[in-house]
Amino acid sequence: MQDNNKLEINQKSLETELKGYKNEPLKALAEYIWNWFDAWAKNIRIIFNKPLEWIWIISDVTIKDDWEGWDFTEIETKNFLSSSKADVDNQNKTLPHWKLWRWRYTFIWFAHSLEVKSNQKKMILKKDTSIDNTGVSDINKWTEVRLVNISTELSQYLDTDVFKEFLSLEFWWFLKGDKNLKIFINEEVLDYSWIVEEEYLISKNDFPDDLKEKLLSTDIKASIVIWNKKPKEFSKFFIFKNIESPELFTKTTWFNRKWDDFWHSVYIYSDIFEEQDRGTIDDNDDQQMALELNANKKLKKKIFDALKDKLTHIRRPLLQEKSRKIVSDLHIEESIPRLDEYWIYDTDSFDALLKEAYVIAPSLFSWKWPQDRLFICTTFAALLSSQDSSLIRKILEQVFWLEKEDKEKLEELLDRTNLANIVRTAAEVQSRLDILTDLETLLFKFEKETLEVKHLQQVLNENPWIFGEQFRLFTNTEWALKDTLYKYAKDILEIDEPDIESISRKELDFFLVKTYPETESIKRNIIVEIKRPSINLWKKEYDQIEKYANDILEESICNDWNTYWEFYLIWNDYNSDIKRKIENAKQHGEEYKWLTENTLDWKRKIYVRKWSEIIWVEHRNKMHYLQDKLKLKQKDISGDTPDTIVYKVIS
């Protein structure tokens, strides 16, 4: 039976698996350097004899490390399924780079054999996968490999600037994060500083003030490095516990694949980060630990967001500078249409729009054929002829920064509805949140200044949804009770000549109606009585709403089998008499709505309600989820007065 822990290999299988290195001798050589970094080596030395003037061929190249040696066991037994390093959790970490022992056979494309010395052993790996055990080595712990009889394809590069540049491009972003790591070429330290375009050192004091306070007990510093050539690695955050520690984990910076040549790496050193950086809470965490983990997670997110803002600030002027050349090229290659055909006569403004579009979305213009760029510029001209340029910029920016998953969701959403409906829905959510803020301000901030008719009723007239979804305002204080009931009989009950017995001229604050569409016969009505917030609710006010209920229900037209009435008395607070009424009505099961009276047939109910419960429990809490998901900003109420609030609502 075949041992599942072994993978038998031969020269043909190696050539198939490692074919990506066939014409890449420097890439193959780099794999050996990565192997030493996997073994926690600090100093890696590449050694070869410089060729004589008349001999241009280098025969051998040796690579040495200063750390752990190779474990020959898996090579000797041909257990090539995986390296022991593959068991290390390297998700979101640079190391280990290697996962398979078979990658140590990349020499097959550019050397005759690989001579390995490590742990007082010596062996030779050959292309045909045979192994010569040649006895004892004088090397005790670290490892030395010699690539024997290397090919011309490799030797022609070794003693050149091309080789140094390749190593810099391959390892610069990794070496920069850990000052203890070095690569030597014949005892000369590899210098990659020439690839650094700019470096920005970030201290604790450079973070926003609100974040700075939370970092008082934390040691944190960061370095933002802008490269003048594209590195092998994506643009990432590289996180370390301190400047002497190894890398903990990595995280992308959100600026990859933007086609803007904004190559960068961000190195963060802080004791707030741990080796196992937990982002979730499990069932074993107690409440206090859960709170601490949540707070810690939010703090880390704020750190990344602050550094992202700094990257955005650094990136923008670089793109603005490049945008000038891009627009100039568009004119030279005639990729800009005749603007007068689109009623555009300000060329400078159109160029400014194209420059801003490039800053927002460089991929629109980078690496595009002239005909593609002509199409893009023509599209902008058509949009600009009928839309405001600032709106185009905002929409473009928002769409460009969407993650792939969000773009897919938007596309699916637009298949089921249209953008206008999405905009109207978001606007309605924003409008309702603003109204709730206005009411909170009137009722609690300006409690003494707010008046019933002048302020509260004006706001509520425009927003009957406060009292219940799908209700519409039927009448307000402009109508006396008798006139209101007469209108109700004609418009809602469709009675041509109603007989109204009530002679009351008392005005109702709000009369709202709702007809259930599924039956078109069930009618539900709400009568609302409000008072200015500075007045406390007493028996006198309660007697008033109770009288409304009696007067209305005495009318025969209001007592039909399919008609239901609710009476709301709404205040900031109420006295002990009202509390007793609520307590006595508990048996009806609507204590949470502060029911005080109910008839046996449930057709007449009276409620005493607090504004705080209506605003915060019924509406604010329900809409908080939407506000959080939409990232809607809280309305600015600074400088508002009751009069200005009402003016903004009704205007």
RAQUI-V766207 format. One record per helix or strand of 2 or more residues. SS is the DSSP state (h for helix, s for strand). FROM is the first residue (numbers start at 1). LEN is the number of residues. If there is no record, write none. Layout:
# RAQUI-V766207
SS_FROM_LEN, SS_FROM_LEN
This chain:
# RAQUI-V766207
h_11_7, h_19_3, h_25_14, s_43_5, s_61_4, h_73_4, h_84_4, h_101_9, s_113_6, s_121_6, s_131_6, s_143_6, h_152_7, h_161_17, s_182_4, s_188_2, h_193_3, s_196_7, h_204_3, h_209_6, s_220_8, s_236_5, s_247_6, s_264_7, h_287_46, h_339_4, h_347_14, h_362_3, h_370_15, h_389_12, h_404_13, h_419_27, h_452_10, h_464_4, s_472_5, h_481_11, s_510_6, s_523_8, h_539_15, h_556_3, s_563_9, h_576_9, h_586_3, h_591_3, s_595_4, s_604_7, h_611_20, h_642_9
